Amino acid sequence: MSLEETEELGDTVVEVDGIRFVLDPQALKWAEGATVDYRQSIFGKGFTVKTSHGGNC
């Protein structure tokens, strides 16, 4: 997974609660049914992605 500055031809744009996600065709397969959570604790902060395929990203 990486962050890109621009959209490419074939990307899918999904907006949820004002947050815009741009997914390429390969990432879209893994994103179906996934949940994104932002966590902050004494150990740090960041996003967690849980996929419906049983894995975490």
C-alpha positions in Angstrom: 0.0 0.0 0.0 1.3 3.5 -0.8 0.1 7.0 -1.0 0.1 8.7 -4.4 -0.3 12.4 -5.3 -2.5 12.0 -8.4 -5.3 9.8 -9.7 -4.6 7.4 -12.5 -6.8 6.2 -15.3 -8.8 3.2 -13.9 -8.7 4.3 -10.3 -11.9 4.2 -8.2 -12.8 7.1 -5.9 -14.8 6.4 -2.7 -15.8 9.1 -0.3 -16.9 8.2 3.2 -17.7 10.9 5.8 -15.8 13.5 3.9 -12.7 11.3 3.5 -11.7 10.6 -0.1 -10.1 7.2 -0.9 -8.6 6.6 -4.4 -8.0 2.9 -5.1 -6.3 1.3 -8.1 -7.9 -1.8 -9.5 -5.7 -4.2 -7.5 -6.3 -2.4 -4.2 -10.0 -2.3 -4.9 -10.2 -6.1 -4.7 -8.7 -6.1 -1.2 -10.8 -3.1 0.0 -14.2 -4.7 -0.5 -15.6 -5.2 2.9 -12.7 -3.6 4.7 -12.9 -1.3 7.6 -10.6 1.6 8.4 -10.1 2.8 11.9 -8.0 5.6 13.4 -6.5 4.8 16.8 -4.5 6.8 19.2 -2.8 5.4 22.3 0.3 5.8 24.5 2.1 3.5 21.9 1.3 5.9 19.0 -1.4 6.8 16.5 -2.4 5.8 13.0 -4.8 4.0 10.8 -5.7 0.3 10.9 -7.2 -1.5 8.0 -9.0 -4.8 8.6 -10.0 -6.7 5.5 -12.8 -9.1 4.9 -10.1 -11.6 3.8 -9.0 -12.0 7.4 -5.9 -9.9 7.3 -4.7 -6.5 8.5 -2.9 -4.0 6.3 
